[in-house]
């Protein structure tokens, strides 16, 4: 058995993130600048003045609605429960939903952000169209990723509106380039695998998806630009680790501590790379008049006012990579783990793909995708068990908000839907604990009218992995095609299995995130593809 020593001996940024989280979750942050040789009094005065200038206003206090239960509070009180949420949110959400959420009830889950109010579907319908300044999507994101320091989160509408319109209208037009990039990225990332070869596929998929996404963002000028591709990957990882470190630092110290954190410092380097690579590309297009079908060009053409500044477009393009790469790379990772754990699904999926491609002359057309309902179903079932986010539709209610039945959500309440727990509800999903890879395919065949509600990219009250309402993920249709194209390539070109004795590796809970395991390996062997 061979092993991929060149790459697997260099753990990726995400592995670092996971190892860091495991190791440091209880460690206080060390501040090297504290051990200075300045006189203690001078030091104290200096520190106090800087803190006075930099300390943010105190965050407003949350008011809990009486009679709504708070789950998971045990002997250690609310403080211990909030800490527990960091690594046990999945269990706490399942407990809350089973006890109180099932019949449209509400509950709070304690978390470091405060007690989050889990709301029932009837309120989601009403809140999905509430004014954005009252039910704030971006504020939650900024809080979650310490956006004030990491820059994660953006109130720009340039990228959501461009993804929603131009990208979604061109989904099939971008596919040939996506397919070509998948072939190149696999060739670059996966060794020959003539015999079974142990690979860390979680890392490989991050690299592959980063290249494929970059191809859609700006063609080969981006997908073959290694510095850009690595920055798109590390921008997210640095933001994620930086945010986790900051969360363990007292609020009043964050303005200073953030300046000394290597991850936060690296974020500005990623912006430098984005500007260095993207601005000349945009200027070149001005000169030649070239209008390629890619996101960068569509954003350039959609931009208005301050958005037309190429610095702005470059920064936003980097932020799109945060939304697109680790999210989409998680899916094939979870899928290969599921297929290794349940190899009985491999041949039926392969057969379906071969048949669909045969009927479409070997091309991944829109029709070809429609002829792969089992693959779509398997992807959705895999996401039901291992979604990237355990809570979605996260919003901050900024002012007291009274709903049509008279219930008032107090100002400064973080709301959300316990999406994963909802998909484990037996009234919505029969036998929910059973992994049934083709359940959505059967549902679609029995009820063709409701079929669109059962597809991977669907967003409805029973299926909110991509969120819901005006901020529902606009990239989900592209993600669905991209992940399918990767799985088609994988299933046609490789056999795969777990090393002897290895079980399906569990996902890692980090607050509301449920991350694919980056420590496991998969044995890969090349096969002769039919197409
Ligand atoms: C499997 C992959 C993906 C998952 C699981 C995912 C998930 C999500 C979720 C849960 C939201 C928030 C929705 C809400 O709260 O209602 C979101 C928003 C967003 N996603 Fe995705 N996403 C994925 C891929 C992508 C891709 C490939 C792109 C870009 C091409 C993208 C672009 C965005 C943007 C721009 C937003 C913000 C929408 C807004 O501000 O209104 N996502 N995504």
Boltz pocket constraint, residues with backbone or C-beta under 6 A from the ligand:
constraints:
  - pocket:
      binder: B
      contacts: [[A, 137], [A, 154], [A, 156], [A, 159], [A, 160], [A, 163], [A, 320], [A, 323], [A, 324], [A, 325], [A, 327], [A, 328], [A, 331], [A, 388], [A, 389], [A, 392], [A, 393], [A, 394], [A, 464], [A, 465], [A, 466], [A, 467], [A, 468], [A, 469], [A, 470], [A, 471], [A, 472], [A, 473], [A, 474], [A, 475], [A, 476], [A, 478], [A, 479]]
      max_distance: 6.0
